Amino acid sequence: MKREEYISDEAVVKRVNAAVKIELEKKKAMDIPIIVYDAETQTIYKENSDGTRIEVGQRMRKERYSERITKKS
């Protein structure tokens, strides 16, 4: 493939966001719960199609993977 045939990063991000939005709408229509991560409270929720949230758990680690690896070395 030539370099001119590649799609831009912006186009990839736009397509991914659209795919995620479609998948979430599909799960809501099929009445299947989804798992949501709240970055502010660092809590994981199971969200039902009617909007109710059930807390599933908390974030276990506070660091990024790369930060944990450098501490071990």
N, CA, C and O atoms as a GROMACS GRO file, in nm:
protein
  292
    1MET      N    1   0.083  -0.118   0.000
    1MET     CA    2   0.000   0.000   0.000
    1MET      C    3   0.087   0.124   0.000
    1MET      O    4   0.184   0.134   0.075
    2LYS      N    5   0.053   0.217  -0.083
    2LYS     CA    6   0.128   0.342  -0.088
    2LYS      C    7   0.083   0.434   0.025
    2LYS      O    8  -0.028   0.422   0.078
    3ARG      N    9   0.169   0.525   0.059
    3ARG     CA   10   0.141   0.619   0.168
    3ARG      C   11   0.019   0.705   0.137
    3ARG      O   12  -0.051   0.745   0.229
    4GLU      N   13  -0.007   0.733   0.013
    4GLU     CA   14  -0.121   0.817  -0.024
    4GLU      C   15  -0.255   0.746  -0.004
    4GLU      O   16  -0.359   0.810   0.002
    5GLU      N   17  -0.252   0.612   0.006
    5GLU     CA   18  -0.375   0.534   0.019
    5GLU      C   19  -0.420   0.519   0.165
    5GLU      O   20  -0.531   0.472   0.189
    6TYR      N   21  -0.339   0.558   0.260
    6TYR     CA   22  -0.374   0.548   0.401
    6TYR      C   23  -0.478   0.653   0.435
    6TYR      O   24  -0.483   0.760   0.375
    7ILE      N   25  -0.562   0.621   0.534
    7ILE     CA   26  -0.656   0.722   0.582
    7ILE      C   27  -0.591   0.797   0.698
    7ILE      O   28  -0.501   0.745   0.764
    8SER      N   29  -0.636   0.918   0.720
    8SER     CA   30  -0.575   1.002   0.824
    8SER      C   31  -0.616   0.954   0.964
    8SER      O   32  -0.713   0.881   0.980
    9ASP      N   33  -0.539   0.998   1.063
    9ASP     CA   34  -0.570   0.964   1.202
    9ASP      C   35  -0.706   1.020   1.243
    9ASP      O   36  -0.780   0.955   1.316
   10GLU      N   37  -0.737   1.138   1.196
   10GLU     CA   38  -0.866   1.199   1.229
   10GLU      C   39  -0.981   1.114   1.176
   10GLU      O   40  -1.083   1.100   1.244
   11ALA      N   41  -0.966   1.059   1.055
   11ALA     CA   42  -1.070   0.975   0.997
   11ALA      C   43  -1.086   0.845   1.077
   11ALA      O   44  -1.198   0.796   1.095
   12VAL      N   45  -0.975   0.789   1.124
   12VAL     CA   46  -0.981   0.667   1.204
   12VAL      C   47  -1.055   0.695   1.335
   12VAL      O   48  -1.142   0.617   1.374
   13VAL      N   49  -1.021   0.804   1.402
   13VAL     CA   50  -1.086   0.839   1.528
   13VAL      C   51  -1.235   0.862   1.506
   13VAL      O   52  -1.317   0.818   1.588
   14LYS      N   53  -1.271   0.928   1.398
   14LYS     CA   54  -1.411   0.955   1.368
   14LYS      C   55  -1.488   0.824   1.346
   14LYS      O   56  -1.600   0.809   1.393
   15ARG      N   57  -1.427   0.730   1.274
   15ARG     CA   58  -1.491   0.601   1.248
   15ARG      C   59  -1.506   0.520   1.376
   15ARG      O   60  -1.609   0.455   1.397
   16VAL      N   61  -1.405   0.522   1.460
   16VAL     CA   62  -1.411   0.447   1.586
   16VAL      C   63  -1.520   0.503   1.676
   16VAL      O   64  -1.597   0.427   1.734
   17ASN      N   65  -1.526   0.634   1.688
   17ASN     CA   66  -1.629   0.697   1.771
   17ASN      C   67  -1.769   0.663   1.720
   17ASN      O   68  -1.860   0.637   1.800
   18ALA      N   69  -1.787   0.662   1.589
   18ALA     CA   70  -1.917   0.627   1.531
   18ALA      C   71  -1.950   0.481   1.558
   18ALA      O   72  -2.066   0.449   1.587
   19ALA      N   73  -1.852   0.392   1.550
   19ALA     CA   74  -1.876   0.250   1.576
   19ALA      C   75  -1.915   0.226   1.721
   19ALA      O   76  -2.003   0.145   1.750
   20VAL      N   77  -1.849   0.295   1.813
   20VAL     CA   78  -1.882   0.280   1.955
   20VAL      C   79  -2.022   0.332   1.982
   20VAL      O   80  -2.098   0.270   2.057
   21LYS      N   81  -2.057   0.445   1.924
   21LYS     CA   82  -2.190   0.502   1.943
   21LYS      C   83  -2.298   0.407   1.892
   21LYS      O   84  -2.401   0.390   1.958
   22ILE      N   85  -2.276   0.347   1.777
   22ILE     CA   86  -2.372   0.252   1.721
   22ILE      C   87  -2.386   0.130   1.811
   22ILE      O   88  -2.497   0.082   1.836
   23GLU      N   89  -2.274   0.080   1.860
   23GLU     CA   90  -2.277  -0.038   1.948
   23GLU      C   91  -2.351  -0.009   2.078
   23GLU      O   92  -2.427  -0.094   2.126
   24LEU      N   93  -2.330   0.108   2.137
   24LEU     CA   94  -2.401   0.144   2.260
   24LEU      C   95  -2.552   0.157   2.236
   24LEU      O   96  -2.632   0.116   2.320
   25GLU      N   97  -2.589   0.215   2.123
   25GLU     CA   98  -2.732   0.227   2.090
   25GLU      C   99  -2.794   0.090   2.067
   25GLU      O  100  -2.908   0.066   2.106
   26LYS      N  101  -2.718   0.000   2.005
   26LYS     CA  102  -2.767  -0.136   1.980
   26LYS      C  103  -2.790  -0.210   2.112
   26LYS      O  104  -2.893  -0.276   2.130
   27LYS      N  105  -2.696  -0.198   2.204
   27LYS     CA  106  -2.711  -0.265   2.334
   27LYS      C  107  -2.829  -0.208   2.412
   27LYS      O  108  -2.901  -0.281   2.480
   28LYS      N  109  -2.848  -0.077   2.401
   28LYS     CA  110  -2.961  -0.014   2.470
   28LYS      C  111  -3.093  -0.064   2.412
   28LYS      O  112  -3.187  -0.091   2.487
   29ALA      N  113  -3.101  -0.077   2.279
   29ALA     CA  114  -3.223  -0.124   2.214
   29ALA      C  115  -3.251  -0.270   2.247
   29ALA      O  116  -3.367  -0.311   2.254
   30MET      N  117  -3.146  -0.350   2.268
   30MET     CA  118  -3.162  -0.492   2.299
   30MET      C  119  -3.175  -0.516   2.449
   30MET      O  120  -3.186  -0.630   2.493
   31ASP      N  121  -3.174  -0.409   2.529
   31ASP     CA  122  -3.188  -0.415   2.674
   31ASP      C  123  -3.075  -0.497   2.738
   31ASP      O  124  -3.098  -0.578   2.827
   32ILE      N  125  -2.952  -0.473   2.689
   32ILE     CA  126  -2.833  -0.538   2.742
   32ILE      C  127  -2.755  -0.433   2.821
   32ILE      O  128  -2.727  -0.326   2.768
   33PRO      N  129  -2.718  -0.462   2.946
   33PRO     CA  130  -2.642  -0.363   3.024
   33PRO      C  131  -2.500  -0.344   2.969
   33PRO      O  132  -2.444  -0.434   2.907
   34ILE      N  133  -2.445  -0.226   2.992
   34ILE     CA  134  -2.308  -0.195   2.950
   34ILE      C  135  -2.226  -0.162   3.074
   34ILE      O  136  -2.280  -0.128   3.179
   35ILE      N  137  -2.095  -0.173   3.059
   35ILE     CA  138  -2.003  -0.139   3.168
   35ILE      C  139  -1.944  -0.002   3.139
   35ILE      O  140  -1.893   0.023   3.030
   36VAL      N  141  -1.951   0.088   3.238
   36VAL     CA  142  -1.906   0.226   3.223
   36VAL      C  143  -1.803   0.256   3.330
   36VAL      O  144  -1.820   0.218   3.446
   37TYR      N  145  -1.696   0.325   3.292
   37TYR     CA  146  -1.594   0.368   3.387
   37TYR      C  147  -1.604   0.518   3.407
   37TYR      O  148  -1.597   0.594   3.310
   38ASP      N  149  -1.620   0.560   3.530
   38ASP     CA  150  -1.626   0.702   3.564
   38ASP      C  151  -1.485   0.745   3.606
   38ASP      O  152  -1.437   0.705   3.712
   39ALA      N  153  -1.421   0.825   3.524
   39ALA     CA  154  -1.282   0.864   3.549
   39ALA      C  155  -1.268   0.956   3.670
   39ALA      O  156  -1.165   0.953   3.738
   40GLU      N  157  -1.369   1.036   3.698
   40GLU     CA  158  -1.360   1.128   3.811
   40GLU      C  159  -1.359   1.055   3.945
   40GLU      O  160  -1.277   1.083   4.032
   41THR      N  161  -1.451   0.960   3.961
   41THR     CA  162  -1.459   0.887   4.087
   41THR      C  163  -1.380   0.757   4.083
   41THR      O  164  -1.366   0.690   4.185
   42GLN      N  165  -1.329   0.721   3.966
   42GLN     CA  166  -1.254   0.597   3.943
   42GLN      C  167  -1.335   0.475   3.985
   42GLN      O  168  -1.284   0.384   4.051
   43THR      N  169  -1.462   0.475   3.947
   43THR     CA  170  -1.554   0.368   3.980
   43THR      C  171  -1.607   0.304   3.852
   43THR      O  172  -1.627   0.371   3.752
   44ILE      N  173  -1.628   0.173   3.858
   44ILE     CA  174  -1.681   0.098   3.745
   44ILE      C  175  -1.828   0.069   3.774
   44ILE      O  176  -1.862   0.020   3.882
   45TYR      N  177  -1.916   0.099   3.677
   45TYR     CA  178  -2.059   0.081   3.692
   45TYR      C  179  -2.113  -0.012   3.584
   45TYR      O  180  -2.058  -0.019   3.474
   46LYS      N  181  -2.221  -0.082   3.618
   46LYS     CA  182  -2.302  -0.152   3.518
   46LYS      C  183  -2.424  -0.066   3.496
   46LYS      O  184  -2.502  -0.042   3.589
   47GLU      N  185  -2.443  -0.019   3.374
   47GLU     CA  186  -2.553   0.072   3.343
   47GLU      C  187  -2.657   0.000   3.260
   47GLU      O  188  -2.627  -0.054   3.154
   48ASN      N  189  -2.780   0.000   3.310
   48ASN     CA  190  -2.891  -0.064   3.240
   48ASN      C  191  -2.948   0.030   3.134
   48ASN      O  192  -2.918   0.150   3.134
   49SER      N  193  -3.030  -0.025   3.045
   49SER     CA  194  -3.086   0.056   2.938
   49SER      C  195  -3.182   0.163   2.988
   49SER      O  196  -3.207   0.260   2.917
   50ASP      N  197  -3.236   0.147   3.109
   50ASP     CA  198  -3.325   0.249   3.164
   50ASP      C  199  -3.249   0.361   3.236
   50ASP      O  200  -3.311   0.455   3.287
   51GLY      N  201  -3.116   0.353   3.240
   51GLY     CA  202  -3.033   0.459   3.297
   51GLY      C  203  -2.987   0.433   3.439
   51GLY      O  204  -2.907   0.510   3.492
   52THR      N  205  -3.035   0.327   3.502
   52THR     CA  206  -2.992   0.298   3.639
   52THR      C  207  -2.849   0.244   3.638
   52THR      O  208  -2.809   0.172   3.547
   53ARG      N  209  -2.774   0.281   3.743
   53ARG     CA  210  -2.634   0.238   3.754
   53ARG      C  211  -2.615   0.156   3.881
   53ARG      O  212  -2.667   0.190   3.987
   54ILE      N  213  -2.539   0.048   3.866
   54ILE     CA  214  -2.504  -0.036   3.980
   54ILE      C  215  -2.352  -0.037   3.988
   54ILE      O  216  -2.284  -0.069   3.890
   55GLU      N  217  -2.297  -0.003   4.104
   55GLU     CA  218  -2.152   0.000   4.120
   55GLU      C  219  -2.099  -0.143   4.119
   55GLU      O  220  -2.148  -0.229   4.192
   56VAL      N  221  -1.999  -0.167   4.035
   56VAL     CA  222  -1.940  -0.300   4.022
   56VAL      C  223  -1.808  -0.308   4.098
   56VAL      O  224  -1.779  -0.409   4.162
   57GLY      N  225  -1.727  -0.201   4.091
   57GLY     CA  226  -1.599  -0.205   4.160
   57GLY      C  227  -1.526  -0.073   4.151
   57GLY      O  228  -1.576   0.025   4.096
   58GLN      N  229  -1.406  -0.073   4.208
   58GLN     CA  230  -1.318   0.044   4.208
   58GLN      C  231  -1.194   0.012   4.126
   58GLN      O  232  -1.161  -0.105   4.104
   59ARG      N  233  -1.127   0.114   4.084
   59ARG     CA  234  -1.001   0.097   4.013
   59ARG      C  235  -0.899   0.038   4.110
   59ARG      O  236  -0.888   0.082   4.225
   60MET      N  237  -0.825  -0.062   4.064
   60MET     CA  238  -0.732  -0.132   4.152
   60MET      C  239  -0.598  -0.062   4.164
   60MET      O  240  -0.542  -0.054   4.273
   61ARG      N  241  -0.546  -0.012   4.053
   61ARG     CA  242  -0.414   0.048   4.055
   61ARG      C  243  -0.423   0.194   4.017
   61ARG      O  244  -0.510   0.234   3.940
   62LYS      N  245  -0.334   0.273   4.070
   62LYS     CA  246  -0.337   0.416   4.046
   62LYS      C  247  -0.240   0.460   3.938
   62LYS      O  248  -0.245   0.575   3.894
   63GLU      N  249  -0.150   0.370   3.892
   63GLU     CA  250  -0.047   0.410   3.798
   63GLU      C  251  -0.073   0.350   3.661
   63GLU      O  252  -0.154   0.259   3.645
   64ARG      N  253  -0.005   0.404   3.564
   64ARG     CA  254  -0.007   0.346   3.430
   64ARG      C  255   0.085   0.225   3.427
   64ARG      O  256   0.173   0.210   3.512
   65TYR      N  257   0.063   0.140   3.329
   65TYR     CA  258   0.144   0.019   3.315
   65TYR      C  259   0.292   0.052   3.301
   65TYR      O  260   0.376  -0.011   3.364
   66SER      N  261   0.323   0.151   3.218
   66SER     CA  262   0.463   0.188   3.196
   66SER      C  263   0.529   0.238   3.325
   66SER      O  264   0.648   0.215   3.346
   67GLU      N  265   0.453   0.305   3.411
   67GLU     CA  266   0.507   0.353   3.538
   67GLU      C  267   0.536   0.237   3.634
   67GLU      O  268   0.633   0.241   3.709
   68ARG      N  269   0.451   0.135   3.631
   68ARG     CA  270   0.475   0.019   3.718
   68ARG      C  271   0.596  -0.061   3.672
   68ARG      O  272   0.671  -0.113   3.755
   69ILE      N  273   0.617  -0.071   3.542
   69ILE     CA  274   0.730  -0.147   3.488
   69ILE      C  275   0.862  -0.080   3.522
   69ILE      O  276   0.959  -0.148   3.556
   70THR      N  277   0.867   0.054   3.514
   70THR     CA  278   0.992   0.124   3.544
   70THR      C  279   1.028   0.113   3.691
   70THR      O  280   1.146   0.116   3.725
   71LYS      N  281   0.929   0.102   3.780
   71LYS     CA  282   0.959   0.086   3.922
   71LYS      C  283   1.022  -0.049   3.951
   71LYS      O  284   1.108  -0.060   4.038
   72LYS      N  285   0.980  -0.155   3.878
   72LYS     CA  286   1.033  -0.289   3.900
   72LYS      C  287   1.177  -0.302   3.853
   72LYS      O  288   1.255  -0.378   3.910
   73SER      N  289   1.213  -0.227   3.748
   73SER     CA  290   1.348  -0.239   3.691
   73SER      C  291   1.455  -0.181   3.779
   73SER      O  292   1.572  -0.184   3.743
   0.00000   0.00000   0.00000
